[in-house]
Amino acid sequence: MHAQAGYEVLRNIEFPYPVARWVLEHHERLDGSGYPGGLKGENICREAQILAIADVVEAMSSHRPYRPSLGLDFALNDLIKNKGTLYDAAIADACVKLFNEGKFKFK
């Protein structure tokens, strides 16, 4: 529900870009298994696909009240395993490369 809730919060705020749409679509997956709209492939905006990967990596590698951190390696391996199916391959590869080359890290 948080993708829809985020959209509702942002949809009436004027941005120079369609930020509310990006938030709404950030749990959509290339194969259509995501939510809330069950969008597939090219029907998911590129920015939402980028946000999706950032969200997945942060969520998996962070502690949550309902589970301990799965770790950064787990998250990056999930991107590699599911690129081209759930996640855009080029975006997933870019994310993995940033972490592996030490060009980004979580504080």
Backbone as XML, in Angstrom:
<?xml version="1.0"?>
<chain id="A" units="angstrom">
  <residue number="1" name="MET">
    <atom name="N" x="0.810" y="-1.204" z="0.000"/>
    <atom name="CA" x="0.000" y="0.000" z="0.000"/>
    <atom name="C" x="0.859" y="1.278" z="0.000"/>
  </residue>
  <residue number="2" name="HIS">
    <atom name="N" x="2.147" y="1.157" z="0.376"/>
    <atom name="CA" x="2.917" y="2.386" z="0.513"/>
    <atom name="C" x="3.217" y="3.065" z="-0.818"/>
  </residue>
  <residue number="3" name="ALA">
    <atom name="N" x="3.267" y="2.316" z="-1.911"/>
    <atom name="CA" x="3.473" y="2.948" z="-3.218"/>
    <atom name="C" x="2.275" y="3.841" z="-3.555"/>
  </residue>
  <residue number="4" name="GLN">
    <atom name="N" x="1.087" y="3.341" z="-3.333"/>
    <atom name="CA" x="-0.128" y="4.116" z="-3.589"/>
    <atom name="C" x="-0.229" y="5.291" z="-2.608"/>
  </residue>
  <residue number="5" name="ALA">
    <atom name="N" x="0.096" y="5.040" z="-1.345"/>
    <atom name="CA" x="0.042" y="6.108" z="-0.345"/>
    <atom name="C" x="1.044" y="7.212" z="-0.677"/>
  </residue>
  <residue number="6" name="GLY">
    <atom name="N" x="2.239" y="6.828" z="-1.083"/>
    <atom name="CA" x="3.239" y="7.823" z="-1.481"/>
    <atom name="C" x="2.782" y="8.645" z="-2.662"/>
  </residue>
  <residue number="7" name="TYR">
    <atom name="N" x="2.168" y="7.969" z="-3.615"/>
    <atom name="CA" x="1.614" y="8.661" z="-4.772"/>
    <atom name="C" x="0.567" y="9.684" z="-4.339"/>
  </residue>
  <residue number="8" name="GLU">
    <atom name="N" x="-0.317" y="9.277" z="-3.450"/>
    <atom name="CA" x="-1.388" y="10.178" z="-2.989"/>
    <atom name="C" x="-0.811" y="11.406" z="-2.293"/>
  </residue>
  <residue number="9" name="VAL">
    <atom name="N" x="0.250" y="11.222" z="-1.530"/>
    <atom name="CA" x="0.888" y="12.344" z="-0.842"/>
    <atom name="C" x="1.514" y="13.310" z="-1.850"/>
  </residue>
  <residue number="10" name="LEU">
    <atom name="N" x="2.126" y="12.775" z="-2.900"/>
    <atom name="CA" x="2.906" y="13.589" z="-3.834"/>
    <atom name="C" x="2.151" y="14.102" z="-5.053"/>
  </residue>
  <residue number="11" name="ARG">
    <atom name="N" x="1.033" y="13.505" z="-5.382"/>
    <atom name="CA" x="0.392" y="13.769" z="-6.680"/>
    <atom name="C" x="-0.044" y="15.215" z="-6.892"/>
  </residue>
  <residue number="12" name="ASN">
    <atom name="N" x="-0.332" y="15.942" z="-5.858"/>
    <atom name="CA" x="-0.765" y="17.332" z="-6.027"/>
    <atom name="C" x="0.344" y="18.351" z="-5.771"/>
  </residue>
  <residue number="13" name="ILE">
    <atom name="N" x="1.553" y="17.871" z="-5.566"/>
    <atom name="CA" x="2.700" y="18.767" z="-5.397"/>
    <atom name="C" x="3.321" y="18.997" z="-6.770"/>
  </residue>
  <residue number="14" name="GLU">
    <atom name="N" x="3.561" y="20.247" z="-7.077"/>
    <atom name="CA" x="4.128" y="20.570" z="-8.387"/>
    <atom name="C" x="5.641" y="20.360" z="-8.365"/>
  </residue>
  <residue number="15" name="PHE">
    <atom name="N" x="6.097" y="19.414" z="-9.180"/>
    <atom name="CA" x="7.515" y="19.126" z="-9.381"/>
    <atom name="C" x="7.833" y="19.345" z="-10.858"/>
  </residue>
  <residue number="16" name="PRO">
    <atom name="N" x="9.085" y="19.576" z="-11.192"/>
    <atom name="CA" x="9.425" y="19.684" z="-12.613"/>
    <atom name="C" x="9.430" y="18.314" z="-13.322"/>
  </residue>
  <residue number="17" name="TYR">
    <atom name="N" x="9.257" y="17.261" z="-12.559"/>
    <atom name="CA" x="9.249" y="15.894" z="-13.095"/>
    <atom name="C" x="8.082" y="15.131" z="-12.470"/>
  </residue>
  <residue number="18" name="PRO">
    <atom name="N" x="7.663" y="14.032" z="-13.087"/>
    <atom name="CA" x="6.531" y="13.262" z="-12.542"/>
    <atom name="C" x="6.938" y="12.358" z="-11.372"/>
  </residue>
  <residue number="19" name="VAL">
    <atom name="N" x="7.368" y="12.960" z="-10.286"/>
    <atom name="CA" x="7.867" y="12.241" z="-9.113"/>
    <atom name="C" x="6.801" y="11.307" z="-8.532"/>
  </residue>
  <residue number="20" name="ALA">
    <atom name="N" x="5.569" y="11.749" z="-8.471"/>
    <atom name="CA" x="4.495" y="10.912" z="-7.913"/>
    <atom name="C" x="4.362" y="9.615" z="-8.706"/>
  </residue>
  <residue number="21" name="ARG">
    <atom name="N" x="4.463" y="9.681" z="-10.025"/>
    <atom name="CA" x="4.393" y="8.469" z="-10.856"/>
    <atom name="C" x="5.554" y="7.530" z="-10.537"/>
  </residue>
  <residue number="22" name="TRP">
    <atom name="N" x="6.743" y="8.082" z="-10.356"/>
    <atom name="CA" x="7.903" y="7.245" z="-10.044"/>
    <atom name="C" x="7.672" y="6.473" z="-8.752"/>
  </residue>
  <residue number="23" name="VAL">
    <atom name="N" x="7.140" y="7.174" z="-7.762"/>
    <atom name="CA" x="6.860" y="6.539" z="-6.471"/>
    <atom name="C" x="5.778" y="5.466" z="-6.637"/>
  </residue>
  <residue number="24" name="LEU">
    <atom name="N" x="4.743" y="5.771" z="-7.386"/>
    <atom name="CA" x="3.663" y="4.817" z="-7.612"/>
    <atom name="C" x="4.170" y="3.536" z="-8.270"/>
  </residue>
  <residue number="25" name="GLU">
    <atom name="N" x="5.102" y="3.660" z="-9.206"/>
    <atom name="CA" x="5.565" y="2.514" z="-9.995"/>
    <atom name="C" x="6.803" y="1.809" z="-9.431"/>
  </residue>
  <residue number="26" name="HIS">
    <atom name="N" x="7.344" y="2.261" z="-8.315"/>
    <atom name="CA" x="8.636" y="1.713" z="-7.881"/>
    <atom name="C" x="8.587" y="0.271" z="-7.377"/>
  </residue>
  <residue number="27" name="HIS">
    <atom name="N" x="7.401" y="-0.315" z="-7.237"/>
    <atom name="CA" x="7.302" y="-1.742" z="-6.901"/>
    <atom name="C" x="6.803" y="-2.578" z="-8.073"/>
  </residue>
  <residue number="28" name="GLU">
    <atom name="N" x="6.710" y="-1.971" z="-9.240"/>
    <atom name="CA" x="6.404" y="-2.727" z="-10.453"/>
    <atom name="C" x="7.665" y="-3.494" z="-10.850"/>
  </residue>
  <residue number="29" name="ARG">
    <atom name="N" x="7.490" y="-4.636" z="-11.486"/>
    <atom name="CA" x="8.620" y="-5.460" z="-11.914"/>
    <atom name="C" x="8.492" y="-5.774" z="-13.398"/>
  </residue>
  <residue number="30" name="LEU">
    <atom name="N" x="9.624" y="-5.922" z="-14.071"/>
    <atom name="CA" x="9.629" y="-6.112" z="-15.520"/>
    <atom name="C" x="8.707" y="-7.231" z="-15.976"/>
  </residue>
  <residue number="31" name="ASP">
    <atom name="N" x="8.627" y="-8.297" z="-15.203"/>
    <atom name="CA" x="7.824" y="-9.455" z="-15.604"/>
    <atom name="C" x="6.339" y="-9.304" z="-15.275"/>
  </residue>
  <residue number="32" name="GLY">
    <atom name="N" x="5.952" y="-8.163" z="-14.726"/>
    <atom name="CA" x="4.553" y="-7.914" z="-14.395"/>
    <atom name="C" x="4.138" y="-8.395" z="-13.019"/>
  </residue>
  <residue number="33" name="SER">
    <atom name="N" x="5.079" y="-8.912" z="-12.235"/>
    <atom name="CA" x="4.752" y="-9.465" z="-10.921"/>
    <atom name="C" x="4.662" y="-8.414" z="-9.813"/>
  </residue>
  <residue number="34" name="GLY">
    <atom name="N" x="4.951" y="-7.165" z="-10.143"/>
    <atom name="CA" x="4.934" y="-6.117" z="-9.124"/>
    <atom name="C" x="3.558" y="-5.544" z="-8.887"/>
  </residue>
  <residue number="35" name="TYR">
    <atom name="N" x="3.536" y="-4.447" z="-8.157"/>
    <atom name="CA" x="2.286" y="-3.787" z="-7.806"/>
    <atom name="C" x="2.499" y="-2.286" z="-7.756"/>
  </residue>
  <residue number="36" name="PRO">
    <atom name="N" x="1.502" y="-1.452" z="-7.793"/>
    <atom name="CA" x="0.088" y="-1.773" z="-7.671"/>
    <atom name="C" x="-0.602" y="-2.071" z="-9.004"/>
  </residue>
  <residue number="37" name="GLY">
    <atom name="N" x="0.025" y="-1.754" z="-10.136"/>
    <atom name="CA" x="-0.664" y="-1.881" z="-11.420"/>
    <atom name="C" x="-0.353" y="-3.118" z="-12.228"/>
  </residue>
  <residue number="38" name="GLY">
    <atom name="N" x="0.618" y="-3.933" z="-11.780"/>
    <atom name="CA" x="1.009" y="-5.104" z="-12.551"/>
    <atom name="C" x="1.612" y="-4.732" z="-13.898"/>
  </residue>
  <residue number="39" name="LEU">
    <atom name="N" x="2.272" y="-3.564" z="-13.965"/>
    <atom name="CA" x="2.885" y="-3.112" z="-15.215"/>
    <atom name="C" x="4.039" y="-4.015" z="-15.601"/>
  </residue>
  <residue number="40" name="LYS">
    <atom name="N" x="4.332" y="-4.079" z="-16.904"/>
    <atom name="CA" x="5.423" y="-4.907" z="-17.413"/>
    <atom name="C" x="6.379" y="-4.071" z="-18.260"/>
  </residue>
  <residue number="41" name="GLY">
    <atom name="N" x="7.634" y="-4.467" z="-18.234"/>
    <atom name="CA" x="8.650" y="-3.951" z="-19.142"/>
    <atom name="C" x="8.626" y="-2.466" z="-19.386"/>
  </residue>
  <residue number="42" name="GLU">
    <atom name="N" x="8.500" y="-2.103" z="-20.659"/>
    <atom name="CA" x="8.559" y="-0.711" z="-21.097"/>
    <atom name="C" x="7.429" y="0.157" z="-20.539"/>
  </residue>
  <residue number="43" name="ASN">
    <atom name="N" x="6.401" y="-0.464" z="-19.980"/>
    <atom name="CA" x="5.302" y="0.303" z="-19.407"/>
    <atom name="C" x="5.660" y="0.910" z="-18.057"/>
  </residue>
  <residue number="44" name="ILE">
    <atom name="N" x="6.772" y="0.477" z="-17.480"/>
    <atom name="CA" x="7.261" y="1.035" z="-16.213"/>
    <atom name="C" x="8.255" y="2.133" z="-16.562"/>
  </residue>
  <residue number="45" name="CYS">
    <atom name="N" x="8.038" y="3.328" z="-16.045"/>
    <atom name="CA" x="8.951" y="4.419" z="-16.399"/>
    <atom name="C" x="10.356" y="4.125" z="-15.859"/>
  </residue>
  <residue number="46" name="ARG">
    <atom name="N" x="11.327" y="4.601" z="-16.608"/>
    <atom name="CA" x="12.747" y="4.338" z="-16.306"/>
    <atom name="C" x="13.122" y="4.812" z="-14.902"/>
  </residue>
  <residue number="47" name="GLU">
    <atom name="N" x="12.644" y="5.973" z="-14.536"/>
    <atom name="CA" x="12.981" y="6.520" z="-13.222"/>
    <atom name="C" x="12.445" y="5.641" z="-12.098"/>
  </residue>
  <residue number="48" name="ALA">
    <atom name="N" x="11.259" y="5.072" z="-12.286"/>
    <atom name="CA" x="10.708" y="4.149" z="-11.292"/>
    <atom name="C" x="11.540" y="2.880" z="-11.224"/>
  </residue>
  <residue number="49" name="GLN">
    <atom name="N" x="12.079" y="2.444" z="-12.348"/>
    <atom name="CA" x="12.944" y="1.262" z="-12.346"/>
    <atom name="C" x="14.235" y="1.529" z="-11.570"/>
  </residue>
  <residue number="50" name="ILE">
    <atom name="N" x="14.761" y="2.726" z="-11.697"/>
    <atom name="CA" x="15.957" y="3.116" z="-10.926"/>
    <atom name="C" x="15.619" y="3.176" z="-9.442"/>
  </residue>
  <residue number="51" name="LEU">
    <atom name="N" x="14.522" y="3.828" z="-9.118"/>
    <atom name="CA" x="14.079" y="3.927" z="-7.732"/>
    <atom name="C" x="13.828" y="2.547" z="-7.144"/>
  </residue>
  <residue number="52" name="ALA">
    <atom name="N" x="13.275" y="1.637" z="-7.934"/>
    <atom name="CA" x="13.000" y="0.268" z="-7.476"/>
    <atom name="C" x="14.283" y="-0.426" z="-7.032"/>
  </residue>
  <residue number="53" name="ILE">
    <atom name="N" x="15.320" y="-0.305" z="-7.824"/>
    <atom name="CA" x="16.586" y="-0.961" z="-7.490"/>
    <atom name="C" x="17.210" y="-0.329" z="-6.253"/>
  </residue>
  <residue number="54" name="ALA">
    <atom name="N" x="17.181" y="0.983" z="-6.160"/>
    <atom name="CA" x="17.698" y="1.644" z="-4.957"/>
    <atom name="C" x="16.924" y="1.190" z="-3.726"/>
  </residue>
  <residue number="55" name="ASP">
    <atom name="N" x="15.610" y="1.096" z="-3.858"/>
    <atom name="CA" x="14.758" y="0.670" z="-2.750"/>
    <atom name="C" x="15.053" y="-0.767" z="-2.341"/>
  </residue>
  <residue number="56" name="VAL">
    <atom name="N" x="15.202" y="-1.653" z="-3.299"/>
    <atom name="CA" x="15.481" y="-3.070" z="-3.014"/>
    <atom name="C" x="16.798" y="-3.212" z="-2.260"/>
  </residue>
  <residue number="57" name="VAL">
    <atom name="N" x="17.835" y="-2.558" z="-2.749"/>
    <atom name="CA" x="19.157" y="-2.678" z="-2.117"/>
    <atom name="C" x="19.126" y="-2.105" z="-0.700"/>
  </residue>
  <residue number="58" name="GLU">
    <atom name="N" x="18.514" y="-0.945" z="-0.539"/>
    <atom name="CA" x="18.447" y="-0.342" z="0.797"/>
    <atom name="C" x="17.613" y="-1.206" z="1.737"/>
  </residue>
  <residue number="59" name="ALA">
    <atom name="N" x="16.479" y="-1.686" z="1.262"/>
    <atom name="CA" x="15.597" y="-2.480" z="2.121"/>
    <atom name="C" x="16.250" y="-3.792" z="2.544"/>
  </residue>
  <residue number="60" name="MET">
    <atom name="N" x="16.861" y="-4.489" z="1.619"/>
    <atom name="CA" x="17.476" y="-5.780" z="1.954"/>
    <atom name="C" x="18.704" y="-5.623" z="2.844"/>
  </residue>
  <residue number="61" name="SER">
    <atom name="N" x="19.445" y="-4.557" z="2.651"/>
    <atom name="CA" x="20.693" y="-4.409" z="3.403"/>
    <atom name="C" x="20.513" y="-3.676" z="4.728"/>
  </residue>
  <residue number="62" name="SER">
    <atom name="N" x="19.296" y="-3.264" z="5.032"/>
    <atom name="CA" x="19.021" y="-2.553" z="6.284"/>
    <atom name="C" x="18.223" y="-3.418" z="7.249"/>
  </residue>
  <residue number="63" name="HIS">
    <atom name="N" x="18.424" y="-3.157" z="8.521"/>
    <atom name="CA" x="17.626" y="-3.803" z="9.563"/>
    <atom name="C" x="16.195" y="-3.308" z="9.458"/>
  </residue>
  <residue number="64" name="ARG">
    <atom name="N" x="15.274" y="-4.197" z="9.646"/>
    <atom name="CA" x="13.857" y="-3.853" z="9.688"/>
    <atom name="C" x="13.297" y="-4.364" z="11.014"/>
  </residue>
  <residue number="65" name="PRO">
    <atom name="N" x="12.244" y="-3.771" z="11.526"/>
    <atom name="CA" x="11.679" y="-4.240" z="12.797"/>
    <atom name="C" x="11.268" y="-5.712" z="12.756"/>
  </residue>
  <residue number="66" name="TYR">
    <atom name="N" x="10.934" y="-6.207" z="11.593"/>
    <atom name="CA" x="10.454" y="-7.579" z="11.454"/>
    <atom name="C" x="11.535" y="-8.574" z="11.047"/>
  </residue>
  <residue number="67" name="ARG">
    <atom name="N" x="12.783" y="-8.088" z="10.787"/>
    <atom name="CA" x="13.880" y="-8.990" z="10.445"/>
    <atom name="C" x="15.211" y="-8.247" z="10.482"/>
  </residue>
  <residue number="68" name="PRO">
    <atom name="N" x="16.291" y="-8.981" z="10.736"/>
    <atom name="CA" x="17.608" y="-8.339" z="10.689"/>
    <atom name="C" x="18.009" y="-8.067" z="9.236"/>
  </residue>
  <residue number="69" name="SER">
    <atom name="N" x="19.031" y="-7.275" z="9.065"/>
    <atom name="CA" x="19.563" y="-6.987" z="7.731"/>
    <atom name="C" x="19.926" y="-8.285" z="7.024"/>
  </residue>
  <residue number="70" name="LEU">
    <atom name="N" x="19.605" y="-8.354" z="5.751"/>
    <atom name="CA" x="20.022" y="-9.504" z="4.940"/>
    <atom name="C" x="21.432" y="-9.294" z="4.400"/>
  </residue>
  <residue number="71" name="GLY">
    <atom name="N" x="21.911" y="-8.075" z="4.459"/>
    <atom name="CA" x="23.262" y="-7.745" z="4.038"/>
    <atom name="C" x="23.339" y="-7.225" z="2.613"/>
  </residue>
  <residue number="72" name="LEU">
    <atom name="N" x="24.354" y="-6.410" z="2.383"/>
    <atom name="CA" x="24.560" y="-5.825" z="1.066"/>
    <atom name="C" x="24.856" y="-6.893" z="0.022"/>
  </residue>
  <residue number="73" name="ASP">
    <atom name="N" x="25.678" y="-7.876" z="0.362"/>
    <atom name="CA" x="25.991" y="-8.938" z="-0.601"/>
    <atom name="C" x="24.736" y="-9.674" z="-1.038"/>
  </residue>
  <residue number="74" name="PHE">
    <atom name="N" x="23.841" y="-9.950" z="-0.103"/>
    <atom name="CA" x="22.582" y="-10.607" z="-0.432"/>
    <atom name="C" x="21.792" y="-9.753" z="-1.420"/>
  </residue>
  <residue number="75" name="ALA">
    <atom name="N" x="21.703" y="-8.457" z="-1.137"/>
    <atom name="CA" x="20.939" y="-7.542" z="-1.993"/>
    <atom name="C" x="21.527" y="-7.475" z="-3.396"/>
  </residue>
  <residue number="76" name="LEU">
    <atom name="N" x="22.841" y="-7.325" z="-3.487"/>
    <atom name="CA" x="23.477" y="-7.245" z="-4.805"/>
    <atom name="C" x="23.341" y="-8.551" z="-5.563"/>
  </residue>
  <residue number="77" name="ASN">
    <atom name="N" x="23.444" y="-9.672" z="-4.870"/>
    <atom name="CA" x="23.243" y="-10.965" z="-5.523"/>
    <atom name="C" x="21.811" y="-11.123" z="-6.025"/>
  </residue>
  <residue number="78" name="ASP">
    <atom name="N" x="20.850" y="-10.558" z="-5.285"/>
    <atom name="CA" x="19.461" y="-10.591" z="-5.739"/>
    <atom name="C" x="19.307" y="-9.814" z="-7.041"/>
  </residue>
  <residue number="79" name="LEU">
    <atom name="N" x="19.972" y="-8.668" z="-7.140"/>
    <atom name="CA" x="19.920" y="-7.897" z="-8.382"/>
    <atom name="C" x="20.491" y="-8.698" z="-9.537"/>
  </residue>
  <residue number="80" name="ILE">
    <atom name="N" x="21.642" y="-9.325" z="-9.304"/>
    <atom name="CA" x="22.292" y="-10.117" z="-10.359"/>
    <atom name="C" x="21.406" y="-11.288" z="-10.772"/>
  </residue>
  <residue number="81" name="LYS">
    <atom name="N" x="20.863" y="-11.986" z="-9.793"/>
    <atom name="CA" x="20.017" y="-13.157" z="-10.060"/>
    <atom name="C" x="18.749" y="-12.798" z="-10.823"/>
  </residue>
  <residue number="82" name="ASN">
    <atom name="N" x="18.175" y="-11.645" z="-10.515"/>
    <atom name="CA" x="16.867" y="-11.292" z="-11.069"/>
    <atom name="C" x="16.900" y="-10.201" z="-12.135"/>
  </residue>
  <residue number="83" name="LYS">
    <atom name="N" x="18.119" y="-9.806" z="-12.562"/>
    <atom name="CA" x="18.172" y="-8.784" z="-13.612"/>
    <atom name="C" x="17.628" y="-9.371" z="-14.911"/>
  </residue>
  <residue number="84" name="GLY">
    <atom name="N" x="16.892" y="-8.550" z="-15.612"/>
    <atom name="CA" x="16.264" y="-8.983" z="-16.852"/>
    <atom name="C" x="14.909" y="-9.632" z="-16.641"/>
  </residue>
  <residue number="85" name="THR">
    <atom name="N" x="14.621" y="-10.051" z="-15.405"/>
    <atom name="CA" x="13.322" y="-10.652" z="-15.081"/>
    <atom name="C" x="12.510" y="-9.692" z="-14.223"/>
  </residue>
  <residue number="86" name="LEU">
    <atom name="N" x="13.069" y="-9.333" z="-13.067"/>
    <atom name="CA" x="12.400" y="-8.382" z="-12.174"/>
    <atom name="C" x="12.911" y="-6.965" z="-12.387"/>
  </residue>
  <residue number="87" name="TYR">
    <atom name="N" x="14.220" y="-6.867" z="-12.598"/>
    <atom name="CA" x="14.884" y="-5.567" z="-12.663"/>
    <atom name="C" x="15.529" y="-5.359" z="-14.026"/>
  </residue>
  <residue number="88" name="ASP">
    <atom name="N" x="15.593" y="-4.115" z="-14.456"/>
    <atom name="CA" x="16.285" y="-3.768" z="-15.691"/>
    <atom name="C" x="17.761" y="-4.146" z="-15.550"/>
  </residue>
  <residue number="89" name="ALA">
    <atom name="N" x="18.278" y="-4.864" z="-16.530"/>
    <atom name="CA" x="19.645" y="-5.387" z="-16.452"/>
    <atom name="C" x="20.689" y="-4.275" z="-16.395"/>
  </residue>
  <residue number="90" name="ALA">
    <atom name="N" x="20.545" y="-3.249" z="-17.213"/>
    <atom name="CA" x="21.539" y="-2.175" z="-17.238"/>
    <atom name="C" x="21.554" y="-1.407" z="-15.915"/>
  </residue>
  <residue number="91" name="ILE">
    <atom name="N" x="20.386" y="-1.163" z="-15.349"/>
    <atom name="CA" x="20.317" y="-0.448" z="-14.066"/>
    <atom name="C" x="20.886" y="-1.319" z="-12.954"/>
  </residue>
  <residue number="92" name="ALA">
    <atom name="N" x="20.545" y="-2.589" z="-12.950"/>
    <atom name="CA" x="21.073" y="-3.511" z="-11.937"/>
    <atom name="C" x="22.595" y="-3.588" z="-12.031"/>
  </residue>
  <residue number="93" name="ASP">
    <atom name="N" x="23.120" y="-3.729" z="-13.245"/>
    <atom name="CA" x="24.575" y="-3.794" z="-13.433"/>
    <atom name="C" x="25.253" y="-2.512" z="-12.956"/>
  </residue>
  <residue number="94" name="ALA">
    <atom name="N" x="24.648" y="-1.364" z="-13.250"/>
    <atom name="CA" x="25.225" y="-0.085" z="-12.814"/>
    <atom name="C" x="25.261" y="0.004" z="-11.297"/>
  </residue>
  <residue number="95" name="CYS">
    <atom name="N" x="24.203" y="-0.438" z="-10.644"/>
    <atom name="CA" x="24.146" y="-0.410" z="-9.183"/>
    <atom name="C" x="25.218" y="-1.313" z="-8.582"/>
  </residue>
  <residue number="96" name="VAL">
    <atom name="N" x="25.297" y="-2.530" z="-9.067"/>
    <atom name="CA" x="26.298" y="-3.473" z="-8.559"/>
    <atom name="C" x="27.705" y="-2.909" z="-8.768"/>
  </residue>
  <residue number="97" name="LYS">
    <atom name="N" x="27.943" y="-2.334" z="-9.931"/>
    <atom name="CA" x="29.260" y="-1.755" z="-10.237"/>
    <atom name="C" x="29.608" y="-0.626" z="-9.270"/>
  </residue>
  <residue number="98" name="LEU">
    <atom name="N" x="28.650" y="0.241" z="-8.976"/>
    <atom name="CA" x="28.908" y="1.340" z="-8.041"/>
    <atom name="C" x="29.363" y="0.826" z="-6.678"/>
  </residue>
  <residue number="99" name="PHE">
    <atom name="N" x="28.680" y="-0.190" z="-6.181"/>
    <atom name="CA" x="29.067" y="-0.752" z="-4.885"/>
    <atom name="C" x="30.393" y="-1.486" z="-4.972"/>
  </residue>
  <residue number="100" name="ASN">
    <atom name="N" x="30.564" y="-2.305" z="-5.997"/>
    <atom name="CA" x="31.792" y="-3.104" z="-6.119"/>
    <atom name="C" x="33.035" y="-2.261" z="-6.322"/>
  </residue>
  <residue number="101" name="GLU">
    <atom name="N" x="32.881" y="-1.115" z="-6.953"/>
    <atom name="CA" x="34.033" y="-0.219" z="-7.174"/>
    <atom name="C" x="34.202" y="0.786" z="-6.038"/>
  </residue>
  <residue number="102" name="GLY">
    <atom name="N" x="33.370" y="0.678" z="-4.994"/>
    <atom name="CA" x="33.479" y="1.557" z="-3.851"/>
    <atom name="C" x="33.047" y="2.981" z="-4.123"/>
  </residue>
  <residue number="103" name="LYS">
    <atom name="N" x="32.258" y="3.183" z="-5.177"/>
    <atom name="CA" x="31.816" y="4.534" z="-5.530"/>
    <atom name="C" x="30.544" y="4.943" z="-4.799"/>
  </residue>
  <residue number="104" name="PHE">
    <atom name="N" x="29.931" y="3.999" z="-4.085"/>
    <atom name="CA" x="28.783" y="4.288" z="-3.240"/>
    <atom name="C" x="28.768" y="3.303" z="-2.098"/>
  </residue>
  <residue number="105" name="LYS">
    <atom name="N" x="28.385" y="3.797" z="-0.920"/>
    <atom name="CA" x="28.174" y="2.924" z="0.236"/>
    <atom name="C" x="27.180" y="3.583" z="1.156"/>
  </residue>
  <residue number="106" name="PHE">
    <atom name="N" x="26.484" y="2.770" z="1.923"/>
    <atom name="CA" x="25.563" y="3.286" z="2.915"/>
    <atom name="C" x="26.349" y="3.665" z="4.153"/>
  </residue>
  <residue number="107" name="LYS">
    <atom name="N" x="25.917" y="4.728" z="4.819"/>
    <atom name="CA" x="26.607" y="5.161" z="6.039"/>
    <atom name="C" x="26.162" y="4.308" z="7.197"/>
  </residue>
</chain>
